[in-house]
Amino acid sequence: MTRPMRTTALLPSRLRRALAGAAALVILGVAAPVGVATAAPTDTPATLVASIESDPSPTVRAGESMTSIATVHNEDSVPLDDARVEMRVTNAPLGDLGALDAFLAGSRPRMTTVGAANVGISLTLPPAAGTPVAPEDGEVEPETVHRLAPGGSATVSVTAAAADLPFAPDTWAVHGVEVVLVTDQETRVLLSGAVTWIDASMPRLELATLATATGISARVRAITAASDIPGVTLAIDTTALSDLGKSSLDMADRDVMAIPAGDPDLVSLAHAGEETLLDFALSRVRGGSSPLTDLPWIAHVAHADTPTAELAAAKGASALVVTGSEGDDAAVRTVQTVAVGDGILSVLTPDEVLSDSISGIGSTRPGGVGAAVATGALTAAESDGPVLAWTGADWAPTGPESAIALSALMTAEFVDPISVAELAEGAGPRTVLPTVVDEDGDLDAATITGLARRLARLGDLSLTAQDPSAILNPGGRTLLSPLATSLRDQPQIRGLRVTQSTAAVDQTLGALTVAAGSDVNFIADSGSVPVTVRNDLDVDATVTVDMTSFAPNLQVRDAPTVTIPAGSSMAVPVEVEAVSSANVNATIVLRNPDGTAIGAPVSMSVRVRADWGTAMTAFFTAGLVLLLVMGVVRTIRRGRKETRTGPRPDPLEATGGEALP
């Protein structure tokens, strides 16, 4: 006999729960428990915010479980019932990097749920009043739900027991893993990653990892701190440390290499045939007593050609790192060598996929750690030699969490870390680089030549200061700014940098000047001509005032050397001798202690009147003699007059002591 269908089965589950909840509250006459809303849930999808607090372990061995922690927050105005967080893994291994990439991109092969956890508080709801009941059932049993109240949050831990993991024993493999939030309305993926199953010996991965720290000081600090992981080589523009304070960065026990100051674009410099700017950039990271100034340097470019390799080798680069994508050939992702002059230069190309796994956008997302380790495991299986990973030109870590994937890969049990220097010393197949590549991205040769000329003039000007670096270093750094490698694909910004840097340096070059020339009257046989020198530099400047006369009528007898205080002017007397009267053109130029002119000559006109000086001297001398004679004559005459007339009587005595009317 067929049993009749229960009437309750015809009601939607949410409606049944709503009726039951309302009836319970009315019949019992009690308040809802803490954390449970009185409003009945509806079929309207709840607004949920869910996040992963803890990823599953990136590697699992036999007998180990997997655990992930997630937090769910209900931002809707109605409760959320019977949501759950599930962990799933692929039934079959992901056999290669292509399969792993497809899985991470959203392709979903057959998967097994290996763990689940309910979200919210467990709540037993009595049946709603008037709920129809089949005769044979007698009564409706209470229903148990897990409810997340409006505005409430719940943190759940999902564990997959070792016995539930569908991994084959006595082997190793990479499986896809995901953590999802399941509700009546949707299944939302919270984490997509991978787990490496290890139950057998694995291929070894000989891995060199390079982190380049260039740009503004804050970025250099962040990269230096985040990459402080055993086995990671740091390539750093040490000049950025002057803005941070060297004591703020600990470089002890680290593999460190130098990058030329400002990270100049080697390709543009090589194509322009200009070396002085690179020489200056290298000089700023070499020499001195600090350990950071005695480092080997490494060159890095997007695409390499023969001129670039020759320039790098000529300046002593340890290796040339080619960071642009060069295709899928495994040979170009390891070590190659190129003949340059009488020697060879190692050309290193990072593995693009592995590099992105440790520092790309996905490396900090949920599942990124497991994906990075799995990428390393599959790379080891597909490679037959050492591999180079690079954190990239755009990596800007904000804290230790930005380097979790990098740290997990470097500490993976199948990884054998080596330094970049060791990688560069290894043997590699010989290659021939193209003659010229990527010319369209170059800074034009004329602009580079102009920057180099200004740098040379800055060097001459800097010798006037007691500490030449006070002028040369900031000015040179400004000139290197438009050459930054990072601007190679940003021509508009680079053009703006050229305009700004040249204007700033030209202002510095014009800061030490002679006042504009004018006509000067020189009426003497010998004497000095005053020359006003202005110093608008931030430091005192010592210069020689060199005056040249273009006529024999005026002979310059001295080239005085003076120190002009910063931000002030000084009148400097230049000793001259007049031979004869004439209008003489002269120029004045300032020279540094080496005798090199540090500015354009300033012209002046000197009206020399040597005979006028003699005549006027005679005139004034005669006048003085005449005045002296007249004074003597007057004195003598006054004395004779007083002797001839005698003394005058006192008026009071003549009147008997009475005043005259």
C-alpha positions in Angstrom: 0.0 0.0 0.0 1.4 3.3 -1.1 1.8 5.8 1.7 0.2 9.3 1.1 2.7 12.1 0.6 3.3 14.4 3.6 1.7 17.7 3.2 4.7 19.4 4.7 6.8 18.3 1.8 4.8 20.7 -0.4 6.0 23.8 1.4 9.3 25.5 0.6 11.9 24.8 3.3 12.4 28.4 4.1 8.6 29.0 4.4 8.3 26.0 6.7 11.2 27.3 8.9 9.6 30.8 9.0 6.2 29.5 10.1 7.8 27.2 12.6 9.9 30.0 14.0 7.0 32.4 14.3 4.8 29.8 15.9 7.5 29.0 18.5 7.9 32.6 19.5 4.2 33.2 19.8 3.3 30.0 21.6 6.2 30.0 24.0 6.0 33.8 24.6 9.8 34.1 25.1 12.4 36.3 23.5 14.7 35.0 20.8 18.1 33.7 22.1 21.1 35.9 21.7 22.5 35.8 18.1 19.2 34.7 16.6 17.0 37.3 14.8 13.3 37.4 15.3 12.7 38.2 11.6 12.0 35.2 9.5 14.4 34.3 6.7 13.2 34.8 3.2 14.2 33.6 -0.3 16.0 36.9 -1.0 19.7 36.2 -1.2 21.6 37.4 1.8 24.4 39.9 1.3 27.5 38.0 2.5 31.1 39.0 3.0 33.3 35.9 3.3 37.1 35.7 3.7 39.7 33.1 4.3 41.6 33.5 7.5 43.9 30.5 7.0 44.9 28.6 3.9 45.2 24.8 3.8 48.7 23.5 4.2 50.6 23.8 0.8 52.0 20.3 1.3 50.5 17.2 2.8 52.1 13.8 3.8 50.5 10.5 4.6 48.5 10.7 7.8 48.2 14.5 7.8 45.0 16.4 7.6 44.2 19.7 5.8 42.5 22.7 7.6 41.2 26.0 6.4 39.6 28.8 8.5 37.0 31.1 7.0 34.9 34.0 8.3 31.4 34.8 7.1 29.6 38.1 7.8 25.8 38.5 7.1 25.2 42.1 6.0 21.6 41.5 5.1 18.5 42.4 7.2 17.3 38.8 7.4 18.9 35.7 8.9 20.9 33.3 6.8 20.1 29.6 7.4 22.1 26.5 6.6 25.1 28.0 4.9 28.2 25.9 5.1 31.8 26.1 4.1 33.2 23.1 2.2 36.7 22.0 1.2 37.1 20.2 -2.1 40.0 18.6 -3.9 40.5 17.3 -7.4 40.1 13.5 -7.7 42.9 13.2 -10.2 46.3 15.0 -10.0 47.1 18.1 -12.1 49.8 16.6 -14.2 51.6 19.6 -15.5 51.9 23.4 -15.3 49.2 23.8 -18.0 46.7 21.8 -16.0 47.5 23.8 -12.9 47.1 27.1 -14.7 43.7 26.0 -16.1 42.5 25.0 -12.7 43.5 28.3 -11.2 41.8 30.1 -14.1 38.5 28.4 -13.3 38.5 25.1 -15.0 36.9 22.5 -12.7 37.6 18.8 -13.2 35.8 16.2 -11.0 36.2 17.2 -7.3 35.5 15.6 -4.0 34.2 17.3 -0.9 36.6 16.3 1.9 35.4 18.5 4.7 32.6 20.8 5.6 31.5 23.1 8.5 28.1 24.8 9.2 27.9 28.5 9.5 26.0 30.1 12.4 24.3 28.9 15.6 22.5 25.6 15.8 18.8 26.3 16.4 15.9 23.9 16.9 12.6 25.3 15.5 9.3 23.8 16.7 6.6 23.2 14.1 4.4 26.2 13.2 0.9 26.2 14.5 -1.6 24.8 12.0 1.0 23.0 10.0 -0.8 20.2 8.1 0.2 16.7 9.2 -0.3 13.4 7.4 -2.6 11.1 9.5 -0.1 8.4 9.9 2.6 10.7 11.1 0.8 12.0 14.1 3.0 15.1 14.6 5.6 17.2 12.9 9.1 16.9 14.4 11.1 20.1 15.2 13.6 21.2 12.6 17.3 22.0 13.4 18.9 24.8 11.4 22.2 26.7 11.6 21.4 30.4 11.5 23.5 33.5 11.1 21.7 36.6 12.3 21.6 39.9 10.4 24.8 41.7 11.0 26.3 38.6 12.6 29.7 37.0 11.9 30.9 33.4 12.2 34.3 32.0 11.9 34.5 28.3 11.0 37.3 25.8 10.7 37.0 23.2 7.9 39.2 20.1 8.3 39.7 17.3 5.8 40.8 14.2 7.6 43.7 12.2 6.2 41.4 9.3 5.5 39.1 11.5 3.4 41.8 12.7 1.0 41.7 10.9 -2.4 45.5 10.9 -2.8 47.3 7.8 -4.2 49.8 6.3 -1.7 53.5 5.9 -2.6 53.6 8.8 -5.0 53.7 12.5 -5.1 51.3 14.7 -7.0 49.7 18.2 -7.2 46.0 18.4 -6.7 43.7 21.4 -7.0 42.0 22.5 -3.8 39.2 25.0 -3.2 37.2 26.3 -0.3 33.6 27.3 -1.1 30.7 28.9 0.7 27.4 27.1 -0.1 24.0 28.7 0.5 20.5 27.9 -1.0 21.2 30.6 -3.6 24.8 30.1 -4.7 28.1 28.4 -4.3 30.9 31.0 -3.9 34.6 30.1 -4.3 36.6 31.6 -1.4 39.9 30.0 -2.2 41.4 28.4 -5.3 44.8 26.9 -4.9 46.7 23.6 -4.9 48.2 21.1 -2.5 51.3 19.1 -3.1 50.9 15.5 -1.9 54.2 14.0 -0.9 54.4 10.2 -0.3 57.4 9.5 -2.4 60.7 11.1 -3.4 60.3 14.2 -5.5 62.4 15.8 -8.2 64.8 18.5 -6.8 64.5 22.1 -7.9 67.8 24.0 -7.9 66.4 27.5 -7.5 68.0 31.0 -7.6 65.7 33.8 -6.7 66.4 37.5 -7.4 64.6 40.5 -5.8 65.5 43.9 -7.3 65.1 46.9 -5.0 65.0 50.1 -7.1 63.0 53.3 -7.2 61.9 55.4 -4.3 63.3 54.8 -0.9 60.1 53.5 0.6 59.9 50.8 -2.1 63.6 49.8 -1.6 63.0 49.5 2.2 59.9 47.3 1.6 61.5 45.0 -0.9 64.7 44.7 1.2 62.7 43.7 4.3 60.3 41.4 2.5 63.0 39.5 0.6 65.1 38.8 3.7 64.6 35.1 3.2 67.4 32.5 3.1 68.3 31.8 -0.5 67.0 35.0 -2.0 69.5 37.3 -3.7 68.9 41.0 -3.2 69.9 43.3 -6.1 69.7 46.9 -4.7 70.3 50.4 -5.7 72.4 51.3 -2.6 72.1 55.1 -3.2 68.5 54.9 -2.0 69.9 54.1 1.4 71.1 57.7 1.8 67.4 58.6 2.1 66.7 55.9 4.6 69.7 55.8 6.8 72.1 52.8 6.3 71.6 51.7 9.9 67.9 51.0 9.2 68.7 48.1 6.9 70.5 45.0 8.0 72.5 43.4 5.1 74.5 40.9 7.2 74.4 37.3 6.1 72.6 38.1 2.9 73.5 37.5 -0.8 73.5 41.1 -2.1 74.4 42.5 -5.5 74.4 46.1 -6.7 72.3 47.9 -9.3 73.8 51.1 -10.8 72.4 54.3 -9.2 69.0 55.2 -10.6 68.8 51.9 -12.4 69.7 53.5 -15.8 68.4 52.1 -19.1 71.4 50.1 -20.4 69.8 49.5 -23.8 69.4 53.2 -24.5 72.9 54.0 -23.3 74.4 51.2 -25.4 72.5 52.2 -28.5 73.6 55.8 -28.0 77.2 54.8 -27.4 77.3 56.8 -24.2 79.2 55.5 -21.2 79.9 58.4 -18.9 76.4 58.4 -17.4 76.8 54.6 -16.6 80.2 55.3 -15.2 78.8 57.9 -12.8 75.9 55.5 -11.8 78.4 52.8 -11.0 80.8 55.1 -9.2 78.1 55.9 -6.7 77.7 52.3 -5.7 81.4 51.5 -5.7 84.4 52.5 -3.5 84.3 53.7 0.1 84.6 51.7 3.3 81.0 50.4 3.7 80.5 46.7 2.8 77.6 47.9 0.6 79.9 49.9 -1.7 82.1 46.9 -2.6 79.4 44.7 -4.3 79.4 43.0 -7.7 76.8 44.5 -9.9 74.2 42.9 -12.1 72.6 44.3 -15.3 68.9 43.7 -16.1 67.1 44.5 -19.3 63.8 43.5 -20.9 65.4 42.4 -24.1 69.1 41.8 -24.8 71.2 42.6 -27.9 74.9 42.7 -28.7 75.6 46.4 -27.9 73.9 46.0 -24.5 75.8 42.9 -23.6 79.1 44.4 -24.7 78.5 47.5 -22.5 77.5 45.5 -19.5 80.6 43.3 -19.9 82.9 46.2 -20.4 81.8 47.8 -17.2 82.2 44.6 -15.2 78.7 43.2 -14.8 78.5 39.8 -13.1 75.6 38.8 -15.4 72.9 40.1 -17.7 69.4 39.3 -16.6 66.8 39.3 -19.4 63.4 39.8 -17.8 61.2 40.0 -21.0 59.2 37.0 -22.1 61.3 35.0 -24.5 58.9 32.1 -25.3 58.4 28.6 -23.9 61.8 27.2 -24.7 63.2 25.8 -21.4 66.7 26.6 -22.5 66.2 30.4 -22.4 64.9 30.1 -18.9 68.1 29.0 -17.4 71.7 30.1 -18.1 73.2 31.0 -21.4 76.5 32.5 -22.3 77.4 35.1 -24.9 80.9 36.0 -26.3 81.8 39.6 -25.6 85.2 40.9 -26.5 87.8 38.6 -25.1 85.5 37.0 -22.6 82.0 35.6 -22.0 79.0 37.0 -20.2 76.3 34.9 -18.5 72.8 35.7 -19.7 70.1 34.7 -17.2 66.3 34.5 -18.0 63.8 34.1 -15.2 61.1 31.5 -15.4 58.0 33.6 -16.1 55.4 31.2 -14.5 57.4 30.5 -11.4 58.2 34.2 -11.0 54.6 35.2 -11.2 53.6 32.6 -8.6 55.8 34.2 -5.9 55.2 37.9 -6.5 52.2 38.3 -8.9 48.8 39.4 -7.9 47.7 35.8 -7.2 50.5 35.2 -4.8 48.8 37.2 -2.0 45.3 35.8 -2.7 43.8 32.9 -0.8 45.4 29.8 -2.1 48.4 31.6 -3.5 50.9 29.9 -1.2 49.8 26.4 -2.2 49.8 27.4 -5.9 53.4 28.8 -5.6 54.7 25.6 -4.0 52.8 23.4 -6.5 54.2 25.5 -9.4 57.7 24.9 -8.0 57.0 21.1 -7.7 55.8 20.9 -11.3 58.7 23.1 -12.5 61.1 20.7 -10.9 59.5 17.8 -12.7 59.7 19.6 -16.1 63.2 21.2 -15.8 66.6 19.6 -16.3 68.7 22.2 -14.7 68.7 25.2 -12.3 65.9 27.8 -12.5 65.8 31.5 -11.9 62.8 33.2 -10.3 62.5 37.0 -10.2 60.1 39.1 -8.0 59.6 41.5 -10.9 59.9 45.2 -11.6 56.5 46.0 -10.1 56.7 44.1 -6.9 55.8 46.5 -4.1 55.4 44.5 -0.9 53.4 46.1 1.9 54.5 43.8 4.7 55.6 40.2 5.5 52.3 38.9 4.1 53.4 40.0 0.6 56.2 37.5 0.7 54.4 34.4 2.2 54.4 32.6 -1.2 58.1 33.4 -1.8 59.0 32.2 1.7 57.0 29.0 1.3 58.6 28.1 -2.0 62.2 28.8 -0.7 61.6 26.6 2.3 59.8 23.8 0.4 61.6 20.4 1.1 62.2 19.8 -2.6 64.0 23.2 -3.2 67.8 23.6 -3.2 68.4 27.4 -3.0 71.5 28.8 -4.8 72.6 32.4 -5.1 72.4 34.3 -8.4 76.1 34.6 -8.4 76.4 30.8 -8.3 73.9 30.5 -11.1 75.9 33.0 -13.2 79.1 31.0 -12.7 77.5 27.8 -14.0 78.0 26.5 -17.5 75.3 27.3 -20.1 74.8 26.8 -23.8 76.4 29.5 -26.0 74.0 31.8 -27.7 74.2 34.7 -30.2 72.3 37.8 -29.4 70.6 39.9 -32.1 72.4 42.9 -33.4 69.9 45.5 -32.2 66.5 45.1 -30.6 63.7 47.3 -29.2 65.1 50.6 -30.6 61.6 52.1 -30.5 61.8 52.2 -26.7 65.1 54.1 -26.6 65.7 57.6 -25.2 67.1 59.4 -28.2 70.8 59.7 -28.5 70.7 63.6 -28.7 69.0 63.8 -25.3 71.4 61.3 -23.8 74.3 63.3 -25.1 72.8 66.5 -23.6 72.5 64.8 -20.2 76.1 63.6 -20.4 77.4 67.1 -21.2 75.5 68.5 -18.2 77.0 65.8 -16.0 80.5 66.8 -17.2 79.8 70.4 -16.4 78.4 69.4 -13.0 81.7 67.6 -12.3 83.7 70.8 -13.1 81.4 72.9 -10.9 81.6 70.5 -8.0 85.3 71.0 -7.6 84.6 74.5 -6.4 83.1 73.1 -3.2 85.0 71.7 -0.3 82.9 68.5 -0.7 82.4 68.0 -4.4 79.7 65.3 -3.8 77.4 68.0 -2.3 77.0 69.4 -5.8 77.7 66.4 -8.0 75.6 63.7 -6.4 72.2 65.4 -6.2 72.7 66.9 -9.7 73.9 63.6 -11.2 71.0 61.8 -9.6 68.6 64.3 -11.2 70.2 63.7 -14.6 69.8 59.9 -14.2 66.1 60.2 -13.5 64.9 60.2 -17.1 67.1 57.2 -17.8 65.3 54.9 -15.3 64.7 51.5 -16.8 61.1 51.6 -15.5 60.3 54.5 -17.8 61.3 52.7 -21.0 57.7 52.0 -21.9 56.4 55.3 -20.6 57.7 57.9 -23.1 55.4 60.7 -22.0 56.6 60.5 -18.3 60.2 60.1 -19.5 59.9 63.2 -21.7 58.6 65.2 -18.7 61.4 63.9 -16.6 63.9 65.1 -19.2 62.4 68.6 -19.1 62.4 68.8 -15.4 65.9 67.4 -14.8 67.6 69.5 -17.4 65.9 72.7 -16.1 67.0 71.8 -12.5 70.6 71.1 -13.4 70.8 74.2 -15.7 69.8 76.2 -12.7 72.6 74.7 -10.6 75.1 75.2 -13.4 74.1 78.9 -13.6 74.3 79.5 -9.8 77.9 80.7 -9.8 78.2 83.8 -12.0 79.9 87.1 -12.7 77.7 90.1 -12.6 76.8 91.3 -16.1 79.5 93.4 -17.6 79.3 97.2 -18.1 81.6 100.1 -18.9 84.3 100.8 -16.3 86.4 103.9 -16.1 90.0 103.3 -15.0 91.9 106.5 -14.5 95.3 105.5 -13.1 98.5 104.0 -14.1 97.8 101.0 -11.9 95.2 99.8 -9.5 92.3 97.3 -9.4 89.1 96.7 -11.3 86.2 95.4 -9.1 84.4 92.2 -10.3 81.2 91.1 -8.6 80.8 87.3 -8.2 77.5 85.8 -7.2 77.2 82.4 -5.5 73.6 81.0 -5.4 74.8 77.5 -4.5 73.9 75.9 -1.2 77.6 75.5 -0.4 80.6 77.9 -0.3 82.5 78.0 -3.6 86.2 78.7 -4.2 86.9 80.2 -7.6 89.6 82.0 -9.5 88.5 85.2 -11.2 90.3 85.2 -14.6 90.3 88.5 -16.5 91.6 88.8 -20.0 92.4 92.1 -21.7 92.1 92.2 -25.5 94.4 95.2 -25.9 98.0 96.0 -24.7 96.8 99.3 -23.3 95.6 97.4 -20.2 97.7 94.7 -18.6 96.1 92.2 -16.1 98.5 91.5 -13.3 96.6 89.1 -11.1 93.9 86.3 -11.1 92.7 86.3 -7.5 91.3 83.1 -5.9 88.5 83.7 -3.5 85.9 81.7 -1.5 82.3 83.1 -2.0 79.9 82.1 0.9 76.8 80.3 -0.1 73.9 82.5 -1.2 76.0 85.7 -1.3 77.9 88.1 -3.5 81.4 89.4 -3.3 83.3 92.3 -5.1 86.7 90.8 -6.1 89.5 93.3 -7.0 91.5 92.3 -10.0 94.9 94.1 -10.2 95.6 95.8 -13.6 98.1 98.3 -15.0 97.3 101.0 -17.6 99.9 101.5 -20.3 98.1 104.1 -22.3 94.7 105.6 -22.8 92.2 103.5 -24.8 88.9 101.8 -24.7 89.7 98.2 -23.9 87.4 95.1 -24.3 87.9 92.5 -21.6 86.3 89.2 -20.5 86.0 87.6 -17.1 85.6 83.9 -16.5 85.4 81.9 -13.3 87.6 78.8 -13.0 87.6 75.9 -10.6 90.8 74.8 -8.8 91.8 72.7 -11.8 91.7 75.7 -14.0 88.6 74.6 -15.9 86.1 77.4 -16.8 82.8 76.8 -15.0 80.7 79.3 -16.9 80.5 81.4 -20.0 82.9 84.4 -20.2 81.3 87.8 -19.3 82.4 90.8 -21.5 83.1 94.2 -20.2 84.5 97.5 -21.6 87.2 99.4 -19.7 87.9 103.1 -20.5 91.6 103.4 -19.7 92.8 107.0 -19.2 96.4 106.7 -18.1 97.4 110.3 -19.2 94.4 111.7 -17.4 95.6 110.1 -14.3 99.0 111.8 -14.6 97.5 115.2 -15.5 95.1 115.1 -12.7 97.7 113.9 -10.3 99.9 116.9 -11.3 96.9 119.3 -11.1 96.0 118.1 -7.6 99.6 118.2 -6.5 100.0 121.8 -7.8 96.8 122.7 -6.1 98.0 121.4 -2.8 101.3 123.2 -3.1 99.4 126.5 -3.9 97.2 126.1 -0.9 100.2 125.4 1.2 101.9 128.6 0.0 98.9 130.7 0.4 98.5 129.4 4.0 102.1 130.3 4.8 101.8 133.8 3.3 98.7 134.5 5.2 100.2 133.4 8.4 103.3 135.6 7.9 101.2 138.7 7.0 99.0 138.3 10.0 102.1 138.1 12.2 103.6 141.3 10.8 100.4 143.3 11.3 100.2 142.4 14.9 103.8 143.4 15.5 103.4 146.9 13.8 100.2 148.1 15.6 100.8 146.6 19.0 98.2 145.2 21.3 94.7 146.9 21.4 93.6 148.4 24.8 90.9 146.7 26.8 87.6 148.8 26.4 86.8 148.5 30.1 90.0 150.0 31.1 89.5 153.0 28.8 86.1 153.8 30.4 87.2 153.4 34.0 85.4 150.1 34.2 82.1 151.4 33.1 80.3 150.1 30.0 80.0 152.5 27.2 76.5 153.6 26.2 
